[in-house]
Amino acid sequence: MTMTEVVQGKQRLSEYMTNLFTAFPELTLTVTNLIAAEGQAWVEWCVEGINQGRFLNTAPTHQRVTFRGASVLEVREGKVVQERRYWDAQNLMQQLRDGRNAPATA
């Protein structure tokens, strides 16, 4: 798993989510804003969790992290067919490296 890889297909999505929840087993995502229109949705979110497993080739830090982001979803027949996610990965890695919560930015 890298910060820039494209995750496509059910198998890759399953692997990505397994890696994420191995690194952050009690991860919580809170939707802070949602706008939906025909075939699209825009979601702002906040994620919190404790790093308890390997993440992006980094050993577990056991640090609590908080970061914000946004997703643009394409929806067809009631199903999400594409998501483009925007978040500050540098902020997350700084929190893990420094052992403290850095200011979360979207």
WOQUIMO-V812127 format. One record per residue. N is the residue number from 1. PHI is phi in degrees with one decimal (NA if undefined). PSI is psi in whole degrees, 0 to 359 (NA if undefined). D_CENTER is the distance of its C-alpha to the mean C-alpha in whole Angstrom. Layout:
n->N phi->PHI psi->PSI d_center->D_CENTER
n->N phi->PHI psi->PSI d_center->D_CENTER
This chain:
n->1 phi->NA psi->129 d_center->12
n->2 phi->-123.5 psi->172 d_center->12
n->3 phi->-78.3 psi->344 d_center->10
n->4 phi->-113.7 psi->357 d_center->12
n->5 phi->-70.3 psi->148 d_center->13
n->6 phi->-89.1 psi->127 d_center->13
n->7 phi->-102.5 psi->115 d_center->12
n->8 phi->-133.5 psi->132 d_center->15
n->9 phi->93.1 psi->157 d_center->17
n->10 phi->-62.7 psi->319 d_center->17
n->11 phi->-63.5 psi->311 d_center->18
n->12 phi->-65.6 psi->321 d_center->15
n->13 phi->-63.3 psi->318 d_center->12
n->14 phi->-61.1 psi->316 d_center->14
n->15 phi->-63.1 psi->316 d_center->14
n->16 phi->-60.3 psi->312 d_center->10
n->17 phi->-67.2 psi->322 d_center->10
n->18 phi->-61.2 psi->314 d_center->13
n->19 phi->-61.5 psi->317 d_center->12
n->20 phi->-63.7 psi->313 d_center->8
n->21 phi->-77.5 psi->344 d_center->10
n->22 phi->-72.6 psi->320 d_center->13
n->23 phi->-73.7 psi->324 d_center->12
n->24 phi->-132.7 psi->77 d_center->11
n->25 phi->-64.7 psi->337 d_center->13
n->26 phi->-115.4 psi->36 d_center->13
n->27 phi->-62.3 psi->135 d_center->9
n->28 phi->-122.4 psi->140 d_center->10
n->29 phi->-120.7 psi->126 d_center->8
n->30 phi->-115.4 psi->125 d_center->11
n->31 phi->-78.5 psi->124 d_center->12
n->32 phi->-104.1 psi->343 d_center->14
n->33 phi->-161.6 psi->141 d_center->16
n->34 phi->-143.7 psi->128 d_center->16
n->35 phi->-127.7 psi->127 d_center->19
n->36 phi->-123.5 psi->142 d_center->20
n->37 phi->-140.3 psi->177 d_center->23
n->38 phi->-53.2 psi->110 d_center->25
n->39 phi->79.1 psi->0 d_center->22
n->40 phi->-142.4 psi->156 d_center->19
n->41 phi->-144.8 psi->145 d_center->17
n->42 phi->-118.7 psi->125 d_center->15
n->43 phi->-126.6 psi->127 d_center->12
n->44 phi->-100.8 psi->141 d_center->11
n->45 phi->-145.1 psi->163 d_center->9
n->46 phi->-131.0 psi->133 d_center->9
n->47 phi->-116.7 psi->138 d_center->7
n->48 phi->-136.2 psi->146 d_center->10
n->49 phi->178.3 psi->173 d_center->11
n->50 phi->-111.7 psi->129 d_center->13
n->51 phi->-75.6 psi->106 d_center->13
n->52 phi->-115.6 psi->2 d_center->16
n->53 phi->-145.3 psi->172 d_center->15
n->54 phi->-58.9 psi->135 d_center->15
n->55 phi->-141.2 psi->123 d_center->12
n->56 phi->49.4 psi->49 d_center->13
n->57 phi->61.3 psi->27 d_center->16
n->58 phi->-118.3 psi->135 d_center->16
n->59 phi->-62.8 psi->155 d_center->18
n->60 phi->-57.8 psi->138 d_center->17
n->61 phi->-107.0 psi->343 d_center->18
n->62 phi->60.5 psi->27 d_center->18
n->63 phi->-97.9 psi->143 d_center->16
n->64 phi->-78.7 psi->135 d_center->14
n->65 phi->-126.4 psi->152 d_center->12
n->66 phi->-139.9 psi->128 d_center->11
n->67 phi->-148.9 psi->156 d_center->9
n->68 phi->-114.4 psi->158 d_center->9
n->69 phi->-164.9 psi->186 d_center->8
n->70 phi->-144.6 psi->149 d_center->9
n->71 phi->-128.0 psi->142 d_center->10
n->72 phi->-111.4 psi->120 d_center->13
n->73 phi->-109.0 psi->139 d_center->14
n->74 phi->-104.1 psi->127 d_center->17
n->75 phi->-121.0 psi->132 d_center->19
n->76 phi->-133.1 psi->130 d_center->22
n->77 phi->52.0 psi->40 d_center->25
n->78 phi->77.7 psi->7 d_center->22
n->79 phi->-122.5 psi->142 d_center->19
n->80 phi->-74.0 psi->122 d_center->16
n->81 phi->-106.1 psi->343 d_center->17
n->82 phi->-155.8 psi->143 d_center->15
n->83 phi->-132.0 psi->133 d_center->11
n->84 phi->-113.6 psi->121 d_center->11
n->85 phi->-112.4 psi->135 d_center->8
n->86 phi->-124.9 psi->122 d_center->9
n->87 phi->-156.2 psi->163 d_center->8
n->88 phi->-92.5 psi->89 d_center->10
n->89 phi->-64.9 psi->327 d_center->9
n->90 phi->-63.1 psi->321 d_center->13
n->91 phi->-60.9 psi->315 d_center->12
n->92 phi->-62.1 psi->312 d_center->10
n->93 phi->-64.9 psi->326 d_center->13
n->94 phi->-64.4 psi->318 d_center->15
n->95 phi->-61.4 psi->317 d_center->15
n->96 phi->-66.3 psi->318 d_center->15
n->97 phi->-69.7 psi->317 d_center->18
n->98 phi->-86.5 psi->346 d_center->20
n->99 phi->70.5 psi->29 d_center->19
n->100 phi->-150.5 psi->161 d_center->18
n->101 phi->-77.7 psi->117 d_center->16
n->102 phi->-81.4 psi->160 d_center->16
n->103 phi->-58.4 psi->127 d_center->16
n->104 phi->-79.4 psi->131 d_center->13
n->105 phi->-126.7 psi->153 d_center->13
n->106 phi->-88.5 psi->NA d_center->12
